[in-house]
Amino acid sequence: MDGNYSRLPALLDTVQGMTILRENSKNDDGTDCVPGVEWFRFNGVAATNLYVNGNLWVGFGTSAEQLKIWRRDAAVYNVWHQQGTVAGLAFFKLRVQGYLHFSTTAAEHSITYELILLQDGRMVLNLCQPPASASYSGEHRLLCGSETLDLPLAAGQKTVLTFTPGDAENGKSWAVTEGVPRVGNFRFLTGSGGILYTVQDGAFAPLAEAALSEALFLAQGTEDPPPPALLASLPSPTVYLWTDAPDPVPMQAAITADPPDQTLEAVCDMAHPSIVGIAKLTAAGSDTVTVAASTDGGAHYTEGLPLPQFLAQDTAALWQSLPTDHRLQLRFTLHGTDTLSWLKFSFINEGD
């Protein structure tokens, strides 16, 4: 059944819109011939048919072990296929479900994978149901003539791989990356302080134009967003995206930031006549909290000491350093995610 989609993720991990070719019927060592597409080529051969073997391998236009997904003595029970367009690009989708051993149908050994061929020459492998058990090992490889790519597949790990050919016309010189590919044209520009920037040679380059337009994106935009380290070099940056995809995925960013240093001040008043000394210092807080002290009402502070070092100081010397009013002003500096719950002075009282 043909289908039109605006986003590639809508094709993943679903049988919606698909035609079933093998339905709950065991294929041990045999090969199903699935009608493919003329426009996709692999190793110079059009994938007019795809060959799905019960031992978990696929051939493109020829019945050969070219894509191996847990290739071993297994069995396939269900095969689906579909054609359509995604973001205006033709696609072919194959979905296969089976078990890692020809004599078992235990759920822990079940495997389901999807293979999507795209008109631009790329293909996507979605291991949407990996086997839960690692009892049965297998071979994970893409073989294209003299090329061999090992695939990072593992039990219990859902994985999406994108295969990109260096030679799309013939389907050769493949590279593999993890993740769902973008489908459509995407261009990025960055704005800050009323100036637009593009990225050239790993650095921001300002543009003379101040107004966004399709022509500007196509002429000056980059295919990928600016890297985080570069983006952080601009004050309050805005990343702009232009795409011809009919339903683009919203831009998202994972941001990790530490808060600025925070300063707390407190006064320890030891003027009570019963207090004749300091017995000990204790605290609950991060070791990276720094503590500075002032004996002149905050006019001057000592250099900040890490909290453990402040607590370990000679309390007799600290007592002797106090002014006549016996007031000690403290400044705590919390860095990043530091915490400080409490600081306690234990006193020596007259008569102890």
Beta strands, then each sheet from edge to edge (+ up, - down):
strand 1: 2-5
strand 2: 19-22
strand 3: 31-35
strand 4: 41-42
strand 5: 45-46
strand 6: 49-53
strand 7: 57-60
strand 8: 67-71
strand 9: 75-86
strand 10: 89-99
strand 11: 110-118
strand 12: 123-129
strand 13: 139-144
strand 14: 147-150
strand 15: 159-167
strand 16: 172-178
strand 17: 186-192
strand 18: 195-200
strand 19: 203-206
strand 20: 238-243
strand 21: 262-269
strand 22: 275-285
strand 23: 290-294
strand 24: 305-306
strand 25: 327-334
strand 26: 340-349
sheet 1: 1+ 9+ 2-
sheet 2: 1+ 9+ 10- 11+ 12- 15+ 16-
sheet 3: 3+ 6- 7+ 8- 13+ 14-
sheet 4: 4+ 5-
sheet 5: 19+ 18- 17+ 20-
sheet 6: 21+ 25- 23+ 24-
sheet 7: 22+ 26-
end
